[in-house]
Amino acid sequence: MRKVGIQGIKGSFHHLVVMDYFGEQTAVAEHMSFQELTTTLASGGTTEAVMAIENSIAGSILPNYALINDYKLKVIGEHYTPVNMNLMAVRGQKIEDIKKVYSHPMALLQCKQFFKKHPHIKLIEDADTAEAARRIASEEKLRVAAVASPAAASMYGLEILASGIHTIKSNTTRFLVLGTEEQKPNGDILDKASLKFDLKSDRGSLVSVLNILRDSYLDLTKIQSLPIIDEPWKYSFFVDVIFDKREDFDRAMNVLKLMTEDLNILGIYKSRLS
């Protein structure tokens, strides 16, 4: 039976992605950290997991790349979802009444321009957008608000005091769908891949890799570096590429195995660029 892990609780953006990607009746397992999310999937506690990986405003969630690699998980899909941030509280209050706002740090970051206009409000980081909303509703807290999705407000009976408070209205988050086995085509054309490899900080080493990708007709859509903690001046690179022909991708990987260290194909899946 399918059970999909999410970071956060029902009403969170992760939960909305599960409903969009797998269907509204999909069973979910709630986790309050990405660490817990990945360990549960790796141990077989869930069949898949949904993980936010980058936001068009706030950028990449760097530790999540390492979690995918460390737990040997596979990227089996991706989903882009518009992020609609809303200020919500127990009914009968106004923005002027609010003293504190709780939400996930990424959510607060995406709304910083709105809160600059309301300097009387103290921003407090929380584990999850929907959990902050649920807690405020269950405890009937006054003068306290949350930033979360409209679904969370509806689900937990809160009143939206201000809607669409994110700074950039085209705000979008990319989520990865994770499993423990490689994606099978199932009729889809798998035209995107996520890779991880290590490189020493030698002159031209990264340029040489990028040239191989270019010469193999692979389109680089993302590159992210992370330092290797116990090996100074050595880096791991996480790369996304799209391609038209699988043989071009396979040929490039055969070359990269000789040029890089610890090459890991994190997943081959269907591109869902919005």
C-alpha positions in Angstrom: 0.0 0.0 0.0 1.3 3.4 -0.9 2.2 5.7 1.9 4.1 9.0 1.0 6.2 10.8 3.6 6.0 14.5 3.9 7.9 17.1 5.9 5.2 18.8 8.1 1.6 17.8 8.6 -1.6 17.8 6.5 -2.2 21.2 5.1 1.5 21.9 4.5 2.8 22.6 1.1 4.4 19.1 1.1 0.9 17.7 1.6 -0.5 19.7 -1.3 2.2 18.3 -3.6 1.3 14.8 -2.6 -2.3 15.4 -3.5 -1.4 17.0 -6.8 1.2 14.3 -7.7 -0.3 11.1 -6.4 -4.0 12.0 -5.8 -6.1 13.4 -3.0 -6.8 10.0 -1.3 -3.1 9.1 -0.9 -2.0 8.1 2.6 0.7 10.3 4.1 3.1 10.0 6.9 4.0 13.2 8.7 7.5 14.0 9.8 8.8 17.2 11.5 12.2 17.1 9.9 13.8 16.2 6.6 16.2 13.9 8.5 13.3 11.9 9.8 11.6 12.0 6.4 14.7 10.4 4.7 15.5 7.8 7.4 11.9 6.6 7.4 11.9 6.2 3.6 15.3 4.5 3.6 14.1 2.0 6.3 10.9 1.1 4.4 8.5 3.0 6.6 7.1 4.8 3.6 7.0 3.9 -0.1 7.9 7.4 -1.4 8.6 10.8 0.0 8.2 14.4 -1.1 11.0 16.8 -0.3 11.3 20.5 -1.1 14.7 21.2 -2.7 14.7 24.8 -3.9 12.6 27.9 -4.0 12.6 30.6 -6.7 13.0 33.3 -4.0 14.9 31.7 -1.2 17.1 29.4 -3.3 18.3 25.8 -2.5 17.8 23.8 0.6 21.4 22.7 0.7 21.3 20.0 3.4 18.6 18.1 1.5 21.1 17.2 -1.3 23.3 15.6 1.2 20.4 13.6 2.8 19.5 12.2 -0.6 23.0 11.1 -1.3 23.8 9.8 2.2 20.7 7.6 2.4 21.1 6.3 -1.2 17.7 7.5 -2.2 16.5 7.8 -5.8 14.9 10.8 -7.4 11.9 9.4 -9.2 10.1 12.6 -10.1 9.7 16.4 -9.5 6.9 18.8 -9.0 6.8 22.6 -9.2 4.1 24.3 -7.2 3.2 28.0 -6.8 3.6 29.0 -3.2 0.7 31.1 -1.8 1.7 32.5 1.7 -1.0 33.9 3.9 -1.2 35.4 7.4 -3.8 33.6 9.5 -5.0 33.7 13.1 -7.9 32.9 15.4 -11.0 34.6 14.2 -12.0 38.1 15.2 -8.5 39.7 15.1 -6.8 42.3 13.0 -3.2 42.6 11.9 -2.7 45.4 14.4 -3.5 42.9 17.2 -0.8 40.4 16.2 2.4 40.4 18.2 4.1 37.2 17.1 4.1 35.2 13.9 5.3 31.5 13.6 6.2 29.7 10.5 8.9 27.7 8.7 12.1 29.9 8.2 11.8 29.5 4.4 8.2 30.8 4.5 9.2 33.8 6.6 12.1 34.6 4.3 9.7 34.6 1.3 7.5 37.2 3.1 10.1 39.6 4.5 8.9 42.7 2.5 5.4 42.3 4.0 6.7 42.1 7.5 8.9 45.2 7.0 5.6 47.1 6.8 4.6 45.6 10.2 7.6 46.1 12.5 5.6 45.5 15.6 5.4 41.8 14.7 8.1 39.5 16.0 8.9 36.6 13.6 9.6 33.2 15.1 10.9 30.2 13.2 8.9 27.0 13.4 9.3 23.5 12.1 6.4 23.6 9.7 3.9 26.1 8.3 0.8 23.9 8.8 1.9 22.8 12.3 2.2 26.4 13.4 -1.4 27.0 12.1 -2.7 23.8 13.8 -1.1 24.7 17.1 -2.5 28.3 17.2 -6.0 27.0 16.3 -6.0 24.1 18.9 -4.7 26.4 21.7 -6.9 29.3 20.5 -4.0 31.6 20.9 -4.7 35.4 20.6 -2.3 38.0 19.3 -0.4 35.2 17.6 -0.5 34.3 13.9 1.0 31.8 11.4 2.1 32.0 7.8 0.8 29.0 5.8 -1.3 27.9 2.8 -5.0 28.7 2.4 -5.6 24.9 2.8 -4.1 25.1 6.3 -6.4 28.0 7.2 -9.4 26.1 6.0 -8.3 22.8 7.6 -7.7 24.3 11.0 -10.4 26.9 11.1 -8.2 30.1 11.1 -9.1 33.4 9.5 -6.8 34.8 6.8 -5.8 38.3 7.8 -3.7 39.0 4.7 -3.5 36.8 1.6 -0.7 36.5 -0.9 1.9 38.1 1.4 5.0 36.5 -0.4 7.3 39.1 -1.9 7.4 37.9 -5.4 4.1 36.7 -6.8 5.6 34.2 -9.1 7.0 32.4 -6.1 7.5 28.7 -6.9 9.0 25.8 -5.0 10.5 22.7 -6.7 9.8 19.4 -4.9 11.5 16.1 -5.5 9.7 12.8 -5.3 12.0 10.2 -3.7 12.0 6.4 -3.6 14.5 3.7 -2.9 14.6 2.2 -6.4 15.1 3.8 -9.8 12.2 5.1 -11.7 10.7 2.9 -14.4 9.5 4.6 -17.6 5.8 3.4 -17.3 5.1 5.1 -20.6 6.8 8.4 -19.7 9.9 9.7 -21.5 12.6 10.0 -18.8 14.5 13.0 -20.0 16.0 14.5 -16.8 18.7 13.3 -14.4 20.1 14.4 -11.1 23.8 13.7 -10.4 26.3 13.9 -7.6 30.1 13.8 -8.0 33.2 14.9 -6.2 36.0 17.1 -7.6 39.3 18.4 -6.2 39.8 22.1 -6.4 42.2 21.8 -9.4 42.4 24.3 -12.2 39.9 23.5 -14.9 38.4 20.3 -13.3 34.9 21.6 -13.3 35.2 23.3 -16.7 36.2 19.9 -18.1 33.1 18.2 -16.7 30.9 21.0 -18.0 32.4 20.6 -21.5 31.6 16.9 -21.5 28.0 17.7 -20.6 27.9 20.3 -23.4 29.5 18.0 -26.0 27.1 15.2 -25.1 24.1 17.5 -25.8 23.0 17.6 -22.2 21.4 20.8 -21.0 22.6 21.9 -17.6 19.6 23.2 -15.6 21.2 23.4 -12.1 24.6 23.1 -10.4 25.1 23.3 -6.7 28.4 22.8 -4.7 28.9 21.6 -1.2 32.2 21.4 0.6 33.3 17.9 1.8 33.6 18.5 5.6 36.6 16.2 6.3 38.5 16.9 3.1 39.5 20.6 2.8 39.3 22.2 -0.6 37.4 19.3 -2.1 33.7 19.7 -3.2 30.7 17.7 -4.0 28.7 18.9 -7.0 25.0 18.3 -7.4 23.9 18.7 -11.0 20.6 18.5 -12.9 20.6 17.9 -16.7 17.9 17.3 -19.3 18.5 15.5 -22.6 16.7 14.3 -25.7 18.4 11.0 -26.2 19.2 8.5 -23.5 22.3 7.3 -25.3 23.8 10.8 -25.1 23.3 10.7 -21.3 24.8 7.2 -21.0 27.8 8.2 -23.0 28.4 11.3 -20.9 28.2 9.2 -17.7 30.8 6.8 -19.0 33.2 9.6 -19.5 32.4 11.3 -16.1 33.2 8.1 -14.3 36.8 8.5 -15.4 37.0 12.3 -14.7 35.3 12.5 -11.3 35.2 10.7 -7.9 32.2 9.0 -6.4 29.8 9.7 -9.3 26.3 8.9 -8.2 23.2 9.1 -10.5 20.6 10.2 -8.0 17.8 9.6 -10.4 16.5 9.6 -14.0 13.0 10.9 -14.3 10.5 13.0 -16.3 11.1 16.7 -16.4 8.2 18.8 -15.1 9.6 22.3 -15.7 6.8 24.8 -15.2 
